Amino acid sequence: MKYYRLTIVFLALWLCCSIPVMGVTTYLGGSPQMSALISGVNEFSPGQDATIKVIVQNTGVDRLKFTLGGSIDRDDLPTTAKMVTVGLSAGNAPIIVKNDPQNVGDIKSQGIVTVAITIRILSNATEGEYQVPLTLRYTYLVSSEQAASDTLESNYQQMNETFPITIKIKPQVKIEVLEAVPENLNVGSEGYLNLKIKNAGSEDGRKATVKIIRNGASPIIPTDSSVFIGDFPHNGTVTCRYKVAISTEAEKQIYPVDVIVMYENRDGEVVTSDSDTIGIPVGGKISFTITSGTVQVMQGSQNVIQVEYKNNGTSIAYNAQARLSAVEPFKSTDDTAYLGDLKPGETATARYQMSADDAAVVKDYSIDTEVRYRDALDNSHISDTINVPVQVQPKPASNGFIQVLPAIVVIALICIGTGYYVLVMRKKK
């Protein structure tokens, strides 16, 4: 029985010794080798929103590999870049980076990751190449030590690496409005806008056209919006004249207008410049006031009344004509008068034939009048209604003597005539 037990123990020990040893592969001596470059387009225009695609690659190679029985398997390799963060900074380049640093996870050896970064090129960016710093932040396994059969101690290191990314800024026509002179721009009318424009960019535009565009709901509405100017060289200036209309809903104030240039660049491409927004002052609608005061009319009589009109606007009212709207208890046989051309601040007098009924109540009245005129572009307009103050006066008081005076005069004439006749006849006898 004793020998039997010893035999079983011996067989068990022999079996354990005959089982193959399970080895653990270990890598030493490697580290991540990171690189970054732009994929695709790296040339942009001033004022442009763009997306840069950056390729991040890990080309790290393990230099030492061995297999050791009884070791604990490592979770990470020394060549793996862990928790990689990619961030772009503007540096000295004329750009604005719109993305925060992006976490792209782990990048193993020979791994590649593409990162999209949104930027904006400043509108005043000048032509040239710029180096933009791209920063990679990551950790990697430096070493690991197995202190015991069941304990593994790993040592990680934090890395910050910066790579220069090259971007190019294209030359471009950049407009600068030097002068904006309005001409007869008033509410509800048409006029002209005169612009002097400079090419402040670094590109020489060819076959260029300068356009003005309505800015949102601005009441300045271009009628003729395009002027062809041909070649528009760097630092060159041009003058353009546009016909515009002003909405009747506008007020007397400054309103915006956008200006752009469409041109052919050095590559033969048709390009549109960034817009330049300018403010244009708009004058108020031409208005008139009555400066002649209250007009007096007598009951039951016909009168020639005089009404004086003043141009309170900022533009000339051409071929102005005034019209009076007579209503009960008034009548007019001549209710239209020609005023002529009225400059701002000038006055003109209209004369009307008007009568009041015998039964007109003695009091103050108001009669409507309006002025029809033409603007500088020969468009017809009608002013707002104006009130003419009218006062009805009573007839003069009458008495008996005045009423019989004509009869007395007639009788006296008859008597004188009769007496003269009798006297002449007596002398003949």
Sequence and secondary structure as in RCSB ss.txt:
>XXXX:A:sequence
MKYYRLTIVFLALWLCCSIPVMGVTTYLGGSPQMSALISGVNEFSPGQDATIKVIVQNTGVDRLKFTLGGSIDRD
DLPTTAKMVTVGLSAGNAPIIVKNDPQNVGDIKSQGIVTVAITIRILSNATEGEYQVPLTLRYTYLVSSEQAASD
TLESNYQQMNETFPITIKIKPQVKIEVLEAVPENLNVGSEGYLNLKIKNAGSEDGRKATVKIIRNGASPIIPTDS
SVFIGDFPHNGTVTCRYKVAISTEAEKQIYPVDVIVMYENRDGEVVTSDSDTIGIPVGGKISFTITSGTVQVMQG
SQNVIQVEYKNNGTSIAYNAQARLSAVEPFKSTDDTAYLGDLKPGETATARYQMSADDAAVVKDYSIDTEVRYRD
ALDNSHISDTINVPVQVQPKPASNGFIQVLPAIVVIALICIGTGYYVLVMRKKK
>XXXX:A:secstr
 HHHHHHHHHHHHHHHHHS   EEEEEES    EEEEEES  EE TT EEEEEEEEEE     EEEEEET    S
S TT EEEEEEEE  TTSSEEE    EEEEEE TT EEEEEEEEEE TT  SEEEEEEEEEEEEEEEEEEEEETT
EEEEEEEEEEEEEEEEEEE     EEEEEEEEES BTTSEEEEEEEEEE SSS EEEEEEEEEE TT SEEESS 
EEEEEEE TT EEEEEEEEEE TT  SEEEEEEEEEEEE TTS EEE   EEEEEEEB    EEE S  EEEEBT
 EEEEEEEEEE SSS EEEEEEEEE  TTEEEEE EEEEEEE TT EEEEEEEEEE TT  SSEEEEEEEEEEE 
TT  EEE   EEEEEEEE      HHHHHHHHHHHHHHHHHHHHHHHHHHHHH 
